[in-house]
Amino acid sequence: MAILARYARPILIVDTSLLLAGVLLTSSNLLLIGWSVYAAGHALAIVAFLALGALYRGRLDGWSWAGLLVLEVGLIMALPQIANIWSSYSLTPTQAQMLVPAQAQPIGLAADAVVWLGLAFFGLAARGARALPAGVGWLFAFASVLGLLADFVHVWPLSPLWWAPAMLVMILGLVAIGAGLAPAEPVTHPLVSEPA
């Protein structure tokens, strides 16, 4: 846990970069490369949220840990769905329609719903415990509302493609957390002064 806490900032920076690039590439209809980058970011998100738990472990209460557990379960459940989407684009990299994790079979909708519920649960519980920076809990809750609307409400103007704005809001929350963290300090040895 100490190693995760020490390297939480670099993990968050790399994770948010991969997630942002993946979402933007996918939304730009560069599906194969977009889902390849997003899959790496999604896998690293599992570690990044664990790093957040390790970093704030002294301030997280039981509800925050429960929310983090639900979020981690959802992220792990969504991994096979992301791989399923990626494999469908590897077979037909052009002339394909964009899929989102909720549309992947067999449990894409359930996995995506668990991710969004876990994100809202963790964000609001950690906000209540004053573990996250100001406003981040509400950003996570807003991202969850957008994600759940994208999953379950398919009436104009809502569609499953609202997954992309929901992800962008979640990424903004992760960036806000990473910006407030101090960089990992290198171990320095005191200089030996020479006799005068």
Buried (B, 14 or more C-beta within 10 A) or exposed (E): EEEBBBBBBBBBBBBBBBBBBBBBBBBEEBBBBBBBBBBBBBBBBBBBBBBBBBBBBEEBBEBBBBBBBBBBBBBBBBBBBBBBBBEBBEEEEEEEEBBBBBBBEEBBBBBBBBBBBBBBBBBBBBBEBEBBBEEBBBBBBBBBBBBBBBBBEEEEEBEBEBBBBBBBBBBBBBBBBBEEBEEEEEEEEEEEEEEE
